[in-house]
Amino acid sequence: MSRIQTTFATLKQQGRKALIPYITAGDPHPDYTVSLMHALVEAGADILELGVPFSDPMADGPVIQKACERALKHNTRTVDVLAMVAEFRKTNSETPVVLMGYLNPIEALGYETFVKAAALAGVDGVLVVDLPPEEAEEFSALLKAHEMDAIFLLAPTTTRERAARICAAGSGYLYYVSLKGVTGSATLDVPGVAAKLEAFAGLTDLPIAVGFGIRDGATAAALGSVSDGVIVGSALVSRIAELEASPEKIAPVLKAILGEMRQALDASVA
């Protein structure tokens, strides 16, 4: 059983929901990423999503686009991101780490080179935003061969027929995009999310985590009540941007934000 599977199985047994924070590797500077990863775990993160910086992150709103720009300003490469995961693994062998990003940097290295290096670093899953399951067979097979999960996106516009194909291709968990638009959007329709997830019922046994639009404990609890977990990115990354000039303050602030979400999630199922 993979680290991701073990985490979700343990949470289900405990009657709890997964809290999955996202940060961009190398933001605000590569020297801080590993310590921020540890801080997020201390605040209650169950799984970490680590963004691989890319110059054209098309699914991301301005907040994460600018995070990628900050990371790239410091020349954060894909191999550097893998080195950060390896460093994190020296003292944390339990928390799953998922890389989230785009296809170009992976293709630049080559599928096999990337997957082997990711497995060696201790990566547990990869979500490639612009690699649909119809085109992912080779990449997914390599991930499976190295005991990593291929994570795919579901969206409000996904038909049940297409969802069935996505569910069949995915492993680890599925990422449901809670709204139409880019990361950091403000509108959140919890009943709509619940209805859509209910429509996908019976297609998969994989956990479904919901991302986009989660800003605080209240929104985390609301979406956690209709899913297996919540993913929070822009709410954290925006604070990193605000504190770029005082990076020593970032970890305590992120821990406070995530800690509130952890408490709200746990309270909602208590």
C-alpha positions in Angstrom: 0.0 0.0 0.0 1.4 3.4 -1.0 1.8 6.3 1.4 -1.2 8.0 -0.2 -3.4 5.0 0.1 -2.2 4.4 3.7 -3.0 8.1 4.6 -6.5 8.0 3.2 -7.2 4.6 4.8 -6.1 5.9 8.2 -8.1 9.0 7.9 -11.2 7.0 6.9 -10.7 4.7 9.9 -10.5 7.8 12.1 -13.5 9.5 10.5 -11.4 12.5 9.4 -10.9 14.3 6.1 -7.6 14.9 4.4 -6.0 18.4 4.5 -3.7 18.9 1.5 -1.9 22.2 1.2 -0.1 23.4 -1.9 2.9 25.6 -2.2 5.2 26.3 -5.1 8.7 24.9 -4.8 11.3 27.7 -4.7 8.9 30.4 -3.5 9.9 32.8 -2.1 13.3 31.2 -2.4 14.6 27.7 -2.8 16.2 27.8 0.6 12.9 28.0 2.4 10.8 25.3 0.7 11.8 22.3 2.8 11.3 24.1 6.1 7.9 25.2 4.9 7.0 21.7 4.0 7.8 20.6 7.5 5.8 23.5 9.0 2.8 22.5 7.0 3.0 19.0 8.3 3.3 20.3 11.9 0.1 22.4 11.3 -1.9 19.3 10.4 -1.2 18.6 6.7 -1.9 15.0 5.7 -0.5 15.2 2.1 1.7 17.9 0.6 1.2 19.2 -3.0 4.4 20.8 -4.3 4.2 22.9 -7.4 6.9 22.5 -10.0 7.5 26.1 -11.3 6.6 26.7 -14.9 6.6 29.8 -17.0 3.0 29.4 -18.3 0.9 27.8 -15.6 -2.4 28.0 -17.6 -4.8 26.6 -14.9 -3.5 28.9 -12.2 -4.6 32.3 -11.3 -2.4 35.4 -10.7 -1.4 34.3 -7.2 0.2 31.0 -8.2 1.4 32.4 -11.5 3.4 35.0 -9.6 4.7 32.3 -7.2 6.1 30.5 -10.3 7.7 33.7 -11.4 9.4 34.2 -8.0 10.7 30.6 -8.0 11.9 30.9 -11.6 13.7 34.2 -10.7 15.8 32.0 -8.4 16.4 29.5 -11.2 14.3 26.7 -9.5 14.5 23.8 -11.9 12.6 20.5 -11.8 15.8 18.7 -10.6 15.9 21.2 -7.7 12.4 20.4 -6.8 13.3 16.7 -6.6 16.3 17.6 -4.4 13.9 19.4 -2.1 11.7 16.3 -1.7 14.8 14.2 -1.1 15.9 16.6 1.7 12.4 16.5 3.2 12.5 12.7 3.2 15.6 12.7 5.4 13.4 13.5 8.4 9.9 12.7 7.2 9.3 9.2 5.7 5.5 9.2 6.2 3.8 12.3 4.7 3.0 11.7 1.0 4.3 14.3 -1.4 2.6 14.9 -4.7 4.2 17.0 -7.5 1.8 19.2 -9.3 2.7 21.0 -12.5 2.8 21.0 -16.3 4.1 18.7 -19.0 6.8 20.8 -20.6 9.4 20.5 -17.7 8.8 16.8 -17.6 9.2 16.3 -21.3 12.4 18.4 -21.1 13.9 15.8 -18.8 12.2 12.8 -20.5 9.5 10.7 -19.0 11.8 7.9 -17.8 14.5 10.2 -16.4 11.9 12.2 -14.5 10.0 9.3 -13.1 13.1 7.5 -11.9 14.5 10.6 -10.3 11.1 11.3 -8.7 10.9 7.8 -7.2 14.4 8.0 -5.9 13.6 11.4 -4.3 10.6 10.0 -2.5 7.7 11.4 -4.5 4.4 9.6 -4.1 2.3 10.9 -6.9 2.3 13.3 -9.9 -0.5 15.5 -11.2 0.2 16.9 -14.6 -2.4 19.5 -15.3 -2.2 19.5 -19.1 -1.7 15.8 -19.6 -5.2 14.2 -20.0 -5.7 10.5 -19.4 -6.1 9.8 -23.1 -2.5 10.9 -23.7 -1.0 9.7 -20.4 -0.8 6.0 -20.9 3.0 5.9 -21.2 3.6 8.3 -18.4 1.1 6.6 -16.1 2.6 3.2 -16.8 6.1 4.5 -15.8 4.6 5.9 -12.6 2.9 2.6 -11.7 6.1 0.7 -12.4 7.9 2.9 -9.8 5.0 2.7 -7.3 3.8 6.2 -7.7 0.3 7.5 -8.3 -1.0 9.2 -11.4 -3.5 11.8 -10.2 -6.0 13.4 -12.5 -8.5 16.3 -12.4 -12.3 16.2 -12.5 -14.2 19.4 -13.1 -17.7 20.8 -13.0 -17.9 20.4 -16.8 -16.8 16.8 -16.7 -19.5 14.4 -18.0 -20.2 11.2 -16.2 -18.9 9.3 -19.3 -15.6 11.1 -19.3 -15.4 10.9 -15.5 -15.5 7.2 -15.8 -12.5 7.2 -18.0 -10.6 9.6 -15.7 -11.5 7.5 -12.7 -10.2 4.4 -14.4 -6.9 6.0 -15.3 -6.3 7.6 -11.9 -4.8 6.3 -8.7 -4.1 7.6 -5.2 -6.9 10.2 -5.2 -8.8 12.4 -7.7 -8.6 16.2 -7.6 -12.0 17.8 -8.1 -11.8 21.4 -9.3 -14.7 23.0 -7.4 -15.4 25.8 -9.8 -15.1 27.0 -13.4 -12.1 29.2 -13.7 -8.5 29.3 -12.4 -7.0 28.9 -8.9 -7.8 31.6 -6.5 -11.3 32.3 -7.8 -13.7 33.5 -5.1 -17.1 32.0 -5.9 -17.8 28.7 -4.1 -20.9 26.6 -4.6 -20.9 23.9 -2.0 -24.3 22.4 -3.0 -23.2 22.3 -6.6 -20.0 20.5 -5.6 -22.0 18.0 -3.6 -24.3 17.3 -6.4 -21.5 16.8 -8.9 -19.6 14.4 -6.6 -22.8 12.5 -6.0 -23.2 12.2 -9.8 -19.8 10.6 -9.9 -20.8 8.1 -7.2 -20.2 4.5 -8.2 -17.5 5.3 -10.7 -14.5 4.9 -8.4 -13.4 3.8 -5.0 -10.6 6.4 -5.1 -10.9 9.3 -2.6 -11.9 12.6 -4.1 -10.3 15.8 -2.7 -11.7 19.2 -3.6 -9.6 22.2 -4.5 -9.9 25.8 -5.8 -11.8 28.4 -3.7 -10.8 27.2 -0.2 -9.9 30.3 1.8 -10.4 29.5 5.5 -11.7 27.1 8.0 -15.3 27.6 7.1 -14.9 26.9 3.4 -12.6 23.9 4.2 -15.2 22.5 6.6 -18.0 23.0 4.1 -16.2 21.3 1.3 -14.8 18.6 3.6 -18.3 17.7 4.5 -19.0 16.5 0.9 -15.6 15.1 0.0 -12.7 13.0 1.3 -10.4 16.0 1.6 -9.7 19.6 0.7 -6.8 21.1 -1.2 -5.7 24.7 -0.3 -3.2 26.7 -2.4 -3.8 30.3 -3.2 -4.8 31.2 0.4 -1.3 30.1 1.5 0.7 31.3 -1.5 -0.8 34.8 -1.3 0.6 35.1 2.2 4.0 33.9 1.0 3.9 36.8 -1.5 3.0 39.3 1.2 5.9 38.2 3.4 8.5 37.8 0.6 10.7 40.5 2.2 10.4 38.8 5.7 10.7 35.1 4.9 11.3 34.1 8.5 7.7 35.1 9.2 6.2 32.8 6.5 6.2 29.5 8.4 4.3 30.8 11.5 1.7 32.5 9.3 1.1 29.4 7.2 0.9 27.2 10.3 -1.8 29.5 11.7 -3.9 29.4 8.5 -3.6 25.7 8.1 -4.1 25.0 11.8 -7.5 26.8 11.6 -8.5 24.7 8.7 -7.4 21.5 10.5 -9.5 22.4 13.5 -12.5 23.3 11.4 -12.2 20.1 9.3 -11.9 17.9 12.5 -14.8 19.8 14.2 -17.1 19.3 11.2 -16.9 15.5 11.5 -16.7 15.2 15.3 
